[in-house]
């Protein structure tokens, strides 16, 4: 299982990639019918929103886990 910071970094990269892809998406769907263009753009927006929500969840979990970690460490 990935560590929390690795999951956060991966989610951040995904969100950035999806956000940066917006202008290119318009070019890729330009030849589609207006309904299919709308559907593709709505799907991309939902995917981006889900990725942002997952990133926020991971950040919240990491901050709660780090702040409330009272697990005793073994003595050397």
Secondary structure, DSSP 8 states (H G I E B T S, - for coil): ---HHHHHHHHHHHHHHHHHTHHHHHHHTTTS-HHHHHHHHHHHHHHHHHHHHHHHHHHHHHHHHHHS--------
